[in-house]
Amino acid sequence: MCVTGVTVGFLSGLLGVGGAFLMVPVQFWVLTSMGFAPEVAIRTSFGTGLLVLVPTALSGAYAHHRLGEVVWKAAVILGIIGGAGAFIGAFTASQLSAKHLTVCFGIVVILLGIRMSTAELVETGKQRVESVGLYVLWGLPFGFLAGLIGVGGGGIMTVVMVLFLGFTVHEAVGTSSAMMIFTAIGGALSYLINGLGVVDLPPYSTGYLNWLQCLLLASGVPMAVVGARVAHALPARKLRFLLILVMFYVGIKMLLIL
């Protein structure tokens, strides 16, 4: 768990992603191997993963802010709207089959990865869109997806910011880190509420949030600062290449998680 936490922290700062593609499978495997029901295990993994993302995203956003790569207007609007969507998405996840949800999301992520790999890279922020309406339009559905399958949404929104909102890769990574603070809080809160009263939860759980696993995974939070510094030093094209690889990995992992 600690190794997973360190890796997640580094990737969060480096690529503006939450790292749920690592946290969720590891937690799910541990919980099911301990005899917990798959539905309880997957929802606890989703909720706990979002809880871990709160300090991780805070650390990464602060580091990117110091480097001047966070567009705060976009981060706050996308984050607040996305957080509301994540709350609704987590509620929906507590009612539906996790298998269907992860398969659908895996397909979406892979398609976005393909789209980004064939798109022209925006090198400056001159074309950046600053429309509140568009931020709401993008933030709500992707926040919903974030809560639905327990991810921060940073990996998806980084791609959206580059392809459709005119952000540079570095701006997208930094801004998505800040946005995830809100989506993670919204989703985690919903998993907590919707897990209250559920029987046979893992020890040290409040709803679908497991505090022991959260503590172990959060050990990697300081690595988000290291990841942000590495991201700032990398050329935009190399950073995009890494992001594309992560997108494909996330998509495949989600398809195979259950």
LOSEZA-179912 format. One record per residue: residue number from 1; residue in three letters; x, y, z of N, C-alpha, C in turn. Coordinates in nm, 3 decimals, always signed. Layout:
n, res, n.u, n.v, n.w, ca.u, ca.v, ca.w, c.u, c.v, c.w
NUM, ala, X, Y, Z, X, Y, Z, X, Y, Z
...
END
This chain:
n, res, n.u, n.v, n.w, ca.u, ca.v, ca.w, c.u, c.v, c.w
1, met, +0.083, -0.120, +0.000, +0.000, +0.000, +0.000, +0.087, +0.126, +0.000
2, cys, +0.193, +0.127, +0.081, +0.279, +0.245, +0.088, +0.349, +0.270, -0.044
3, val, +0.396, +0.162, -0.110, +0.461, +0.177, -0.241, +0.363, +0.234, -0.342
4, thr, +0.240, +0.184, -0.338, +0.136, +0.234, -0.427, +0.112, +0.382, -0.401
5, gly, +0.108, +0.422, -0.273, +0.087, +0.562, -0.237, +0.196, +0.653, -0.290
6, val, +0.320, +0.610, -0.280, +0.433, +0.690, -0.329, +0.424, +0.706, -0.481
7, thr, +0.392, +0.598, -0.551, +0.379, +0.603, -0.697, +0.266, +0.695, -0.739
8, val, +0.153, +0.684, -0.669, +0.037, +0.768, -0.699, +0.069, +0.915, -0.678
9, gly, +0.137, +0.948, -0.568, +0.173, +1.086, -0.541, +0.260, +1.145, -0.650
10, phe, +0.359, +1.069, -0.695, +0.449, +1.116, -0.800, +0.373, +1.139, -0.931
11, leu, +0.288, +1.043, -0.970, +0.213, +1.055, -1.094, +0.113, +1.169, -1.089
12, ser, +0.056, +1.195, -0.972, -0.038, +1.305, -0.957, +0.029, +1.438, -0.988
13, gly, +0.148, +1.459, -0.933, +0.219, +1.582, -0.960, +0.273, +1.590, -1.101
14, leu, +0.315, +1.477, -1.155, +0.375, +1.473, -1.288, +0.275, +1.497, -1.399
15, leu, +0.158, +1.431, -1.388, +0.063, +1.430, -1.498, -0.073, +1.491, -1.466
16, gly, -0.092, +1.536, -1.342, -0.222, +1.592, -1.307, -0.331, +1.489, -1.302
17, val, -0.297, +1.365, -1.273, -0.395, +1.257, -1.262, -0.403, +1.213, -1.117
18, gly, -0.515, +1.150, -1.083, -0.534, +1.113, -0.944, -0.465, +0.984, -0.901
19, gly, -0.438, +0.895, -0.994, -0.373, +0.770, -0.959, -0.468, +0.660, -0.917
20, ala, -0.599, +0.680, -0.941, -0.695, +0.577, -0.902, -0.672, +0.447, -0.978
21, phe, -0.614, +0.456, -1.098, -0.588, +0.335, -1.176, -0.490, +0.243, -1.106
22, leu, -0.414, +0.296, -1.009, -0.329, +0.212, -0.925, -0.397, +0.179, -0.793
23, met, -0.456, +0.279, -0.730, -0.514, +0.259, -0.597, -0.632, +0.165, -0.597
24, val, -0.722, +0.180, -0.694, -0.843, +0.099, -0.695, -0.813, -0.050, -0.713
25, pro, -0.734, -0.090, -0.814, -0.705, -0.234, -0.828, -0.634, -0.293, -0.707
26, val, -0.538, -0.220, -0.649, -0.465, -0.273, -0.534, -0.559, -0.292, -0.415
27, gln, -0.639, -0.190, -0.385, -0.733, -0.202, -0.274, -0.834, -0.313, -0.298
28, phe, -0.885, -0.322, -0.419, -0.985, -0.424, -0.452, -0.929, -0.564, -0.432
29, trp, -0.806, -0.585, -0.478, -0.743, -0.716, -0.462, -0.724, -0.750, -0.315
30, val, -0.677, -0.653, -0.237, -0.654, -0.677, -0.094, -0.785, -0.710, -0.024
31, leu, -0.888, -0.634, -0.049, -1.015, -0.653, +0.021, -1.084, -0.785, -0.019
32, thr, -1.083, -0.816, -0.147, -1.146, -0.942, -0.188, -1.066, -1.063, -0.139
33, ser, -0.933, -1.050, -0.132, -0.852, -1.159, -0.080, -0.876, -1.181, +0.070
34, met, -0.927, -1.077, +0.137, -0.960, -1.087, +0.279, -1.101, -1.140, +0.300
35, gly, -1.173, -1.163, +0.191, -1.305, -1.225, +0.201, -1.422, -1.129, +0.194
36, phe, -1.398, -1.003, +0.166, -1.509, -0.908, +0.157, -1.578, -0.921, +0.021
37, ala, -1.708, -0.897, +0.020, -1.788, -0.909, -0.102, -1.737, -0.813, -0.209
38, pro, -1.736, -0.855, -0.336, -1.684, -0.769, -0.444, -1.749, -0.632, -0.450
39, glu, -1.881, -0.625, -0.430, -1.949, -0.495, -0.437, -1.903, -0.402, -0.325
40, val, -1.886, -0.457, -0.205, -1.836, -0.377, -0.093, -1.691, -0.338, -0.120
41, ala, -1.612, -0.431, -0.171, -1.470, -0.406, -0.196, -1.450, -0.296, -0.300
42, ile, -1.527, -0.301, -0.410, -1.506, -0.203, -0.516, -1.552, -0.065, -0.473
43, arg, -1.664, -0.057, -0.401, -1.712, +0.074, -0.357, -1.621, +0.134, -0.250
44, thr, -1.569, +0.049, -0.163, -1.473, +0.097, -0.062, -1.345, +0.143, -0.130
45, ser, -1.303, +0.073, -0.233, -1.184, +0.114, -0.308, -1.205, +0.248, -0.376
46, phe, -1.322, +0.267, -0.436, -1.353, +0.394, -0.501, -1.354, +0.508, -0.399
47, gly, -1.429, +0.489, -0.290, -1.443, +0.595, -0.190, -1.311, +0.630, -0.124
48, thr, -1.235, +0.528, -0.085, -1.107, +0.552, -0.019, -1.007, +0.616, -0.114
49, gly, -1.009, +0.573, -0.239, -0.920, +0.633, -0.338, -0.946, +0.783, -0.353
50, leu, -1.073, +0.821, -0.354, -1.106, +0.963, -0.365, -1.061, +1.039, -0.241
51, leu, -1.075, +0.976, -0.124, -1.032, +1.041, -0.001, -0.881, +1.069, -0.003
52, val, -0.803, +0.975, -0.053, -0.658, +0.991, -0.062, -0.622, +1.103, -0.159
53, leu, -0.706, +1.121, -0.261, -0.676, +1.222, -0.362, -0.683, +1.365, -0.308
54, val, -0.756, +1.385, -0.200, -0.770, +1.522, -0.148, -0.633, +1.580, -0.109
55, pro, -0.558, +1.518, -0.016, -0.426, +1.574, +0.016, -0.327, +1.564, -0.099
56, thr, -0.339, +1.459, -0.181, -0.249, +1.445, -0.295, -0.268, +1.558, -0.395
57, ala, -0.395, +1.589, -0.425, -0.424, +1.696, -0.519, -0.384, +1.832, -0.461
58, leu, -0.405, +1.851, -0.331, -0.364, +1.976, -0.267, -0.214, +1.998, -0.281
59, ser, -0.137, +1.893, -0.256, +0.008, +1.901, -0.266, +0.052, +1.931, -0.409
60, gly, -0.006, +1.857, -0.505, +0.030, +1.878, -0.644, -0.010, +2.015, -0.695
61, ala, -0.130, +2.062, -0.658, -0.177, +2.192, -0.703, -0.089, +2.304, -0.648
62, tyr, -0.049, +2.292, -0.524, +0.038, +2.394, -0.464, +0.171, +2.402, -0.539
63, ala, +0.226, +2.284, -0.571, +0.354, +2.281, -0.642, +0.340, +2.342, -0.781
64, his, +0.232, +2.309, -0.853, +0.211, +2.365, -0.986, +0.183, +2.514, -0.979
65, his, +0.113, +2.558, -0.875, +0.084, +2.700, -0.857, +0.214, +2.780, -0.843
66, arg, +0.308, +2.727, -0.767, +0.435, +2.794, -0.748, +0.513, +2.805, -0.879
67, leu, +0.484, +2.713, -0.971, +0.550, +2.715, -1.101, +0.470, +2.795, -1.204
68, gly, +0.356, +2.851, -1.162, +0.275, +2.935, -1.250, +0.196, +2.860, -1.354
69, glu, +0.160, +2.734, -1.326, +0.093, +2.652, -1.426, -0.051, +2.616, -1.390
70, val, -0.113, +2.690, -1.299, -0.253, +2.663, -1.263, -0.339, +2.781, -1.310
71, val, -0.439, +2.754, -1.394, -0.536, +2.854, -1.435, -0.651, +2.846, -1.335
72, trp, -0.649, +2.931, -1.234, -0.737, +2.914, -1.118, -0.884, +2.935, -1.152
73, lys, -0.916, +3.024, -1.244, -1.057, +3.043, -1.281, -1.116, +2.912, -1.331
74, ala, -1.043, +2.847, -1.420, -1.090, +2.719, -1.474, -1.092, +2.612, -1.366
75, ala, -0.988, +2.608, -1.283, -0.978, +2.506, -1.180, -1.094, +2.513, -1.081
76, val, -1.128, +2.634, -1.039, -1.234, +2.651, -0.939, -1.371, +2.619, -0.999
77, ile, -1.399, +2.672, -1.118, -1.531, +2.647, -1.178, -1.547, +2.500, -1.214
78, leu, -1.448, +2.445, -1.284, -1.454, +2.302, -1.318, -1.461, +2.216, -1.193
79, gly, -1.386, +2.258, -1.089, -1.382, +2.180, -0.966, -1.514, +2.181, -0.892
80, ile, -1.576, +2.297, -0.875, -1.702, +2.305, -0.803, -1.813, +2.230, -0.877
81, ile, -1.823, +2.254, -1.006, -1.924, +2.183, -1.085, -1.894, +2.034, -1.088
82, gly, -1.765, +2.001, -1.106, -1.725, +1.861, -1.108, -1.748, +1.793, -0.974
83, gly, -1.728, +1.867, -0.864, -1.752, +1.810, -0.732, -1.898, +1.774, -0.711
84, ala, -1.988, +1.861, -0.761, -2.131, +1.831, -0.753, -2.164, +1.707, -0.837
85, gly, -2.105, +1.702, -0.957, -2.126, +1.585, -1.041, -2.071, +1.458, -0.979
86, ala, -1.955, +1.470, -0.911, -1.895, +1.354, -0.847, -1.982, +1.302, -0.733
87, phe, -2.046, +1.392, -0.660, -2.136, +1.351, -0.552, -2.251, +1.268, -0.608
88, ile, -2.309, +1.315, -0.718, -2.419, +1.242, -0.782, -2.369, +1.110, -0.840
89, gly, -2.251, +1.113, -0.901, -2.195, +0.992, -0.960, -2.168, +0.884, -0.857
90, ala, -2.116, +0.924, -0.740, -2.090, +0.827, -0.634, -2.220, +0.766, -0.581
91, phe, -2.324, +0.849, -0.571, -2.455, +0.796, -0.530, -2.504, +0.692, -0.630
92, thr, -2.489, +0.722, -0.759, -2.530, +0.629, -0.864, -2.451, +0.499, -0.855
93, ala, -2.321, +0.510, -0.829, -2.235, +0.392, -0.821, -2.277, +0.300, -0.707
94, ser, -2.332, +0.358, -0.601, -2.375, +0.275, -0.488, -2.500, +0.194, -0.520
95, gln, -2.560, +0.223, -0.636, -2.683, +0.153, -0.675, -2.663, +0.057, -0.793
96, leu, -2.552, +0.072, -0.865, -2.534, -0.001, -0.990, -2.419, -0.101, -0.983
97, ser, -2.412, -0.185, -1.087, -2.305, -0.284, -1.097, -2.173, -0.217, -1.132
98, ala, -2.071, -0.244, -1.052, -1.939, -0.186, -1.076, -1.879, -0.236, -1.207
99, lys, -1.910, -0.357, -1.246, -1.854, -0.413, -1.369, -1.894, -0.329, -1.490
100, his, -2.021, -0.298, -1.500, -2.067, -0.219, -1.614, -2.006, -0.079, -1.614
101, leu, -1.993, -0.021, -1.497, -1.940, +0.114, -1.487, -1.793, +0.121, -1.530
102, thr, -1.714, +0.027, -1.482, -1.571, +0.030, -1.515, -1.545, +0.001, -1.662
103, val, -1.624, -0.087, -1.720, -1.607, -0.118, -1.862, -1.638, +0.005, -1.947
104, cys, -1.749, +0.072, -1.917, -1.785, +0.193, -1.993, -1.677, +0.300, -1.980
105, phe, -1.628, +0.320, -1.859, -1.529, +0.424, -1.839, -1.397, +0.389, -1.908
106, gly, -1.360, +0.261, -1.901, -1.237, +0.217, -1.967, -1.240, +0.246, -2.116
107, ile, -1.355, +0.225, -2.178, -1.369, +0.251, -2.321, -1.355, +0.401, -2.350
108, val, -1.418, +0.484, -2.266, -1.411, +0.629, -2.284, -1.267, +0.679, -2.273
109, val, -1.194, +0.629, -2.173, -1.056, +0.673, -2.152, -0.967, +0.633, -2.269
110, ile, -0.984, +0.512, -2.318, -0.904, +0.466, -2.433, -0.933, +0.552, -2.556
111, leu, -1.060, +0.584, -2.580, -1.096, +0.669, -2.694, -1.034, +0.808, -2.681
112, leu, -1.034, +0.863, -2.561, -0.971, +0.993, -2.540, -0.820, +0.986, -2.562
113, gly, -0.759, +0.876, -2.520, -0.616, +0.858, -2.543, -0.583, +0.853, -2.690
114, ile, -0.667, +0.783, -2.768, -0.648, +0.777, -2.913, -0.663, +0.916, -2.974
115, arg, -0.766, +0.989, -2.927, -0.790, +1.124, -2.981, -0.672, +1.216, -2.951
116, met, -0.619, +1.209, -2.833, -0.509, +1.296, -2.797, -0.382, +1.262, -2.874
117, ser, -0.362, +1.135, -2.903, -0.241, +1.092, -2.974, -0.241, +1.139, -3.119
118, thr, -0.358, +1.172, -3.173, -0.367, +1.215, -3.313, -0.391, +1.365, -3.327
119, ala, -0.399, +1.437, -3.213, -0.430, +1.579, -3.219, -0.303, +1.663, -3.223
120, glu, -0.315, +1.783, -3.275, -0.205, +1.878, -3.275, -0.188, +1.935, -3.135
121, leu, -0.064, +1.950, -3.092, -0.035, +2.000, -2.958, -0.039, +2.152, -2.954
122, val, -0.112, +2.208, -2.858, -0.116, +2.353, -2.839, +0.005, +2.394, -2.756
123, glu, +0.092, +2.479, -2.811, +0.216, +2.514, -2.745, +0.206, +2.640, -2.659
124, thr, +0.107, +2.725, -2.683, +0.093, +2.846, -2.603, -0.048, +2.856, -2.549
125, gly, -0.070, +2.948, -2.455, -0.202, +2.964, -2.396, -0.287, +3.067, -2.470
126, lys, -0.244, +3.117, -2.588, -0.317, +3.222, -2.658, -0.456, +3.177, -2.702
127, gln, -0.473, +3.049, -2.727, -0.601, +2.998, -2.775, -0.688, +2.947, -2.660
128, arg, -0.645, +2.970, -2.539, -0.717, +2.912, -2.425, -0.859, +2.968, -2.414
129, val, -0.954, +2.879, -2.397, -1.094, +2.917, -2.380, -1.117, +2.956, -2.234
130, glu, -1.189, +3.066, -2.213, -1.220, +3.110, -2.077, -1.369, +3.134, -2.064
131, ser, -1.447, +3.036, -2.103, -1.593, +3.045, -2.101, -1.648, +2.967, -1.982
132, val, -1.720, +3.037, -1.894, -1.780, +2.972, -1.778, -1.879, +2.865, -1.824
133, gly, -1.954, +2.895, -1.930, -2.051, +2.799, -1.982, -1.986, +2.669, -2.026
134, leu, -1.873, +2.680, -2.095, -1.803, +2.559, -2.139, -1.743, +2.483, -2.021
135, tyr, -1.695, +2.557, -1.922, -1.642, +2.490, -1.803, -1.751, +2.409, -1.734
136, val, -1.869, +2.466, -1.725, -1.982, +2.394, -1.664, -2.020, +2.273, -1.750
137, leu, -2.022, +2.294, -1.881, -2.060, +2.188, -1.974, -1.968, +2.067, -1.964
138, trp, -1.837, +2.094, -1.951, -1.740, +1.985, -1.937, -1.733, +1.933, -1.795
139, gly, -1.741, +2.020, -1.697, -1.718, +1.981, -1.558, -1.821, +1.887, -1.502
140, leu, -1.949, +1.909, -1.532, -2.055, +1.828, -1.473, -2.050, +1.682, -1.516
141, pro, -2.046, +1.650, -1.647, -2.043, +1.509, -1.685, -1.916, +1.437, -1.643
142, phe, -1.802, +1.505, -1.649, -1.679, +1.438, -1.612, -1.665, +1.427, -1.461
143, gly, -1.724, +1.522, -1.388, -1.732, +1.505, -1.244, -1.819, +1.386, -1.208
144, phe, -1.929, +1.371, -1.281, -2.018, +1.256, -1.260, -1.942, +1.125, -1.280
145, leu, -1.866, +1.118, -1.390, -1.787, +0.997, -1.416, -1.682, +0.974, -1.308
146, ala, -1.623, +1.083, -1.259, -1.521, +1.071, -1.154, -1.580, +1.007, -1.030
147, gly, -1.697, +1.051, -0.987, -1.761, +0.992, -0.871, -1.812, +0.853, -0.898
148, leu, -1.853, +0.828, -1.021, -1.912, +0.701, -1.058, -1.815, +0.585, -1.039
149, ile, -1.687, +0.608, -1.072, -1.590, +0.499, -1.060, -1.469, +0.537, -0.976
150, gly, -1.488, +0.634, -0.887, -1.387, +0.661, -0.785, -1.255, +0.715, -0.834
151, val, -1.257, +0.805, -0.932, -1.133, +0.868, -0.978, -1.147, +1.018, -0.962
152, gly, -1.034, +1.089, -0.964, -1.041, +1.233, -0.949, -1.084, +1.305, -1.075
153, gly, -1.072, +1.239, -1.189, -1.109, +1.300, -1.316, -0.998, +1.380, -1.381
154, gly, -0.881, +1.387, -1.316, -0.773, +1.468, -1.368, -0.720, +1.419, -1.501
155, gly, -0.707, +1.288, -1.516, -0.656, +1.233, -1.641, -0.745, +1.267, -1.759
156, ile, -0.876, +1.261, -1.737, -0.970, +1.292, -1.844, -0.970, +1.442, -1.873
157, met, -0.980, +1.522, -1.768, -0.989, +1.666, -1.788, -0.860, +1.725, -1.844
158, thr, -0.746, +1.664, -1.817, -0.622, +1.711, -1.878, -0.630, +1.701, -2.029
159, val, -0.683, +1.588, -2.076, -0.700, +1.568, -2.220, -0.800, +1.668, -2.276
160, val, -0.912, +1.687, -2.207, -1.015, +1.781, -2.253, -0.960, +1.923, -2.259
161, met, -0.884, +1.963, -2.159, -0.827, +2.098, -2.156, -0.733, +2.122, -2.274
162, val, -0.654, +2.022, -2.308, -0.559, +2.036, -2.419, -0.632, +2.035, -2.553
163, leu, -0.725, +1.941, -2.572, -0.788, +1.922, -2.702, -0.899, +2.022, -2.731
164, phe, -0.977, +2.058, -2.630, -1.097, +2.136, -2.655, -1.100, +2.274, -2.591
165, leu, -1.013, +2.299, -2.492, -1.016, +2.428, -2.422, -0.891, +2.512, -2.446
166, gly, -0.798, +2.463, -2.528, -0.684, +2.543, -2.568, -0.575, +2.560, -2.464
167, phe, -0.569, +2.474, -2.363, -0.464, +2.483, -2.262, -0.335, +2.421, -2.317
168, thr, -0.220, +2.471, -2.271, -0.097, +2.399, -2.297, -0.096, +2.274, -2.210
169, val, -0.009, +2.181, -2.241, -0.003, +2.059, -2.163, +0.032, +2.089, -2.017
170, his, +0.128, +2.179, -1.996, +0.168, +2.211, -1.860, +0.055, +2.279, -1.782
171, glu, -0.018, +2.370, -1.849, -0.132, +2.434, -1.784, -0.240, +2.332, -1.751
172, ala, -0.264, +2.240, -1.842, -0.368, +2.139, -1.821, -0.334, +2.050, -1.702
173, val, -0.209, +2.008, -1.692, -0.166, +1.923, -1.581, -0.183, +1.996, -1.448
174, gly, -0.136, +2.123, -1.443, -0.146, +2.199, -1.320, -0.290, +2.230, -1.281
175, thr, -0.371, +2.269, -1.378, -0.510, +2.304, -1.350, -0.592, +2.183, -1.310
176, ser, -0.567, +2.069, -1.373, -0.642, +1.948, -1.336, -0.607, +1.903, -1.194
177, ser, -0.482, +1.927, -1.152, -0.445, +1.894, -1.014, -0.530, +1.973, -0.915
178, ala, -0.549, +2.103, -0.944, -0.630, +2.187, -0.856, -0.778, +2.148, -0.862
179, met, -0.826, +2.116, -0.982, -0.966, +2.077, -0.999, -1.000, +1.952, -0.919
180, met, -0.903, +1.858, -0.911, -0.928, +1.731, -0.842, -0.954, +1.747, -0.693
181, ile, -0.909, +1.857, -0.634, -0.937, +1.881, -0.493, -1.088, +1.878, -0.470
182, phe, -1.161, +1.944, -0.558, -1.306, +1.956, -0.544, -1.379, +1.826, -0.580
183, thr, -1.339, +1.764, -0.691, -1.408, +1.642, -0.731, -1.384, +1.529, -0.631
184, ala, -1.264, +1.525, -0.575, -1.234, +1.421, -0.477, -1.317, +1.439, -0.350
185, ile, -1.331, +1.564, -0.305, -1.411, +1.590, -0.185, -1.558, +1.554, -0.210
186, gly, -1.612, +1.596, -0.324, -1.752, +1.566, -0.355, -1.779, +1.418, -0.363
187, gly, -1.693, +1.345, -0.432, -1.712, +1.201, -0.445, -1.693, +1.127, -0.315
188, ala, -1.589, +1.162, -0.240, -1.561, +1.094, -0.113, -1.675, +1.115, -0.013
189, leu, -1.728, +1.236, -0.008, -1.839, +1.265, +0.083, -1.961, +1.181, +0.050
190, ser, -1.987, +1.164, -0.078, -2.102, +1.084, -0.119, -2.082, +0.936, -0.086
191, tyr, -1.960, +0.885, -0.107, -1.933, +0.745, -0.072, -1.944, +0.723, +0.079
192, leu, -1.905, +0.824, +0.157, -1.920, +0.813, +0.301, -2.068, +0.803, +0.338
193, ile, -2.150, +0.894, +0.287, -2.293, +0.898, +0.321, -2.365, +0.772, +0.274
194, asn, -2.339, +0.730, +0.151, -2.411, +0.617, +0.094, -2.365, +0.482, +0.149
195, gly, -2.250, +0.482, +0.221, -2.204, +0.358, +0.282, -2.247, +0.342, +0.426
196, leu, -2.304, +0.447, +0.483, -2.349, +0.438, +0.622, -2.461, +0.335, +0.635
197, gly, -2.449, +0.249, +0.734, -2.550, +0.146, +0.756, -2.525, +0.018, +0.679
198, val, -2.427, +0.017, +0.589, -2.395, -0.106, +0.515, -2.323, -0.203, +0.609
199, val, -2.364, -0.329, +0.606, -2.304, -0.429, +0.695, -2.181, -0.491, +0.629
200, asp, -2.097, -0.552, +0.713, -1.978, -0.625, +0.667, -1.879, -0.537, +0.590
201, leu, -1.863, -0.414, +0.638, -1.758, -0.328, +0.581, -1.623, -0.364, +0.642
202, pro, -1.513, -0.331, +0.576, -1.380, -0.358, +0.634, -1.361, -0.281, +0.765
203, pro, -1.277, -0.332, +0.855, -1.250, -0.260, +0.980, -1.196, -0.120, +0.953
204, tyr, -1.224, -0.029, +1.045, -1.180, +0.111, +1.037, -1.244, +0.185, +0.921
205, ser, -1.368, +0.150, +0.890, -1.440, +0.216, +0.782, -1.551, +0.305, +0.836
206, thr, -1.573, +0.416, +0.767, -1.690, +0.500, +0.789, -1.760, +0.509, +0.655
207, gly, -1.874, +0.445, +0.643, -1.933, +0.431, +0.512, -1.838, +0.352, +0.423
208, tyr, -1.823, +0.398, +0.300, -1.731, +0.330, +0.207, -1.590, +0.389, +0.210
209, leu, -1.556, +0.463, +0.317, -1.421, +0.517, +0.332, -1.347, +0.434, +0.437
210, asn, -1.231, +0.381, +0.400, -1.151, +0.303, +0.493, -1.030, +0.384, +0.535
211, trp, -1.024, +0.416, +0.663, -0.922, +0.508, +0.713, -0.783, +0.445, +0.720
212, leu, -0.775, +0.316, +0.745, -0.645, +0.249, +0.751, -0.579, +0.249, +0.614
213, gln, -0.654, +0.210, +0.511, -0.599, +0.210, +0.376, -0.566, +0.351, +0.330
214, cys, -0.648, +0.446, +0.370, -0.623, +0.585, +0.335, -0.490, +0.632, +0.392
215, leu, -0.464, +0.598, +0.518, -0.340, +0.639, +0.584, -0.219, +0.580, +0.513
216, leu, -0.228, +0.453, +0.476, -0.116, +0.387, +0.408, -0.092, +0.447, +0.269
217, leu, -0.200, +0.470, +0.197, -0.186, +0.523, +0.062, -0.141, +0.669, +0.061
218, ala, -0.182, +0.744, +0.163, -0.147, +0.886, +0.170, -0.001, +0.910, +0.202
219, ser, +0.073, +0.804, +0.228, +0.216, +0.819, +0.259, +0.294, +0.878, +0.142
220, gly, +0.235, +0.871, +0.022, +0.305, +0.922, -0.096, +0.271, +1.065, -0.133
221, val, +0.191, +1.134, -0.050, +0.151, +1.272, -0.081, +0.269, +1.364, -0.112
222, pro, +0.378, +1.364, -0.032, +0.490, +1.454, -0.062, +0.551, +1.434, -0.201
223, met, +0.533, +1.315, -0.259, +0.590, +1.289, -0.391, +0.520, +1.369, -0.500
224, ala, +0.401, +1.424, -0.472, +0.332, +1.506, -0.572, +0.414, +1.630, -0.605
225, val, +0.483, +1.685, -0.506, +0.568, +1.802, -0.529, +0.684, +1.766, -0.622
226, val, +0.742, +1.649, -0.600, +0.852, +1.602, -0.686, +0.802, +1.583, -0.828
227, gly, +0.684, +1.520, -0.841, +0.627, +1.498, -0.973, +0.600, +1.627, -1.047
228, ala, +0.551, +1.730, -0.976, +0.522, +1.860, -1.038, +0.650, +1.924, -1.092
229, arg, +0.759, +1.913, -1.016, +0.885, +1.972, -1.061, +0.939, +1.900, -1.184
230, val, +0.924, +1.768, -1.188, +0.967, +1.692, -1.305, +0.884, +1.731, -1.426
231, ala, +0.751, +1.747, -1.406, +0.662, +1.786, -1.516, +0.702, +1.920, -1.574
232, his, +0.736, +2.016, -1.488, +0.773, +2.149, -1.533, +0.903, +2.146, -1.615
233, ala, +0.990, +2.052, -1.583, +1.119, +2.044, -1.651, +1.110, +1.970, -1.785
234, leu, +1.006, +1.891, -1.804, +0.994, +1.812, -1.927, +0.939, +1.896, -2.042
235, pro, +0.986, +1.875, -2.165, +0.925, +1.940, -2.282, +0.779, +1.897, -2.295
236, ala, +0.696, +1.986, -2.350, +0.552, +1.960, -2.358, +0.521, +1.831, -2.435
237, arg, +0.595, +1.804, -2.542, +0.565, +1.686, -2.623, +0.596, +1.557, -2.547
238, lys, +0.703, +1.557, -2.470, +0.733, +1.439, -2.390, +0.629, +1.420, -2.280
239, leu, +0.584, +1.530, -2.223, +0.482, +1.522, -2.120, +0.352, +1.468, -2.177
240, arg, +0.317, +1.512, -2.297, +0.196, +1.460, -2.361, +0.209, +1.312, -2.390
241, phe, +0.327, +1.269, -2.435, +0.349, +1.128, -2.464, +0.327, +1.042, -2.339
242, leu, +0.380, +1.089, -2.226, +0.359, +1.017, -2.100, +0.212, +1.012, -2.064
243, leu, +0.142, +1.125, -2.086, +0.001, +1.130, -2.054, -0.079, +1.031, -2.139
244, ile, -0.045, +1.019, -2.267, -0.113, +0.925, -2.356, -0.092, +0.782, -2.308
245, leu, +0.031, +0.749, -2.268, +0.058, +0.615, -2.217, -0.026, +0.586, -2.093
246, val, -0.035, +0.685, -2.005, -0.116, +0.668, -1.884, -0.263, +0.648, -1.920
247, met, -0.313, +0.721, -2.018, -0.453, +0.709, -2.058, -0.485, +0.567, -2.106
248, phe, -0.396, +0.512, -2.188, -0.419, +0.376, -2.236, -0.413, +0.275, -2.121
249, tyr, -0.318, +0.297, -2.031, -0.306, +0.207, -1.916, -0.430, +0.213, -1.829
250, val, -0.478, +0.336, -1.804, -0.598, +0.354, -1.723, -0.716, +0.282, -1.787
251, gly, -0.735, +0.302, -1.917, -0.848, +0.241, -1.986, -0.847, +0.091, -1.980
252, ile, -0.730, +0.032, -2.007, -0.719, -0.114, -2.005, -0.740, -0.167, -1.864
253, lys, -0.684, -0.098, -1.764, -0.698, -0.142, -1.626, -0.843, -0.139, -1.583
254, met, -0.915, -0.037, -1.624, -1.056, -0.029, -1.587, -1.137, -0.139, -1.654
255, leu, -1.102, -0.175, -1.775, -1.174, -0.283, -1.843, -1.151, -0.417, -1.775
256, leu, -1.036, -0.435, -1.712, -1.000, -0.564, -1.655, -1.012, -0.569, -1.503
257, ile, -1.061, -0.461, -1.440, -1.055, -0.453, -1.295, -1.141, -0.558, -1.225
258, leu, -1.251, -0.598, -1.288, -1.339, -0.698, -1.225, -1.349, -0.823, -1.311
END
